[in-house]
């Protein structure tokens, strides 16, 4: 998947544990772990907003896009 979460980097910069972030945004540690590992297909905007509010960052600070030509081919096929 071309969108990669770099949430671990921001957590380290803020010197915050994943457990604390999960508690503050109201999701389980398991869900946060799945987000951090990239094993989810999507995230609600409200969850993204809460993460950004707690970490005092923007979505671009915790996500990056990595170009993959295969993704473009999948879009063209639709």
Secondary structure, DSSP 4 states (H G I P E B T S, - for coil): --EEE-HHHHHHHTT--HHHHHHHHT--HHHHHHHHHT--S---HHHHHHHHHHHT--HHHHEEE---HHHHHHHHH-
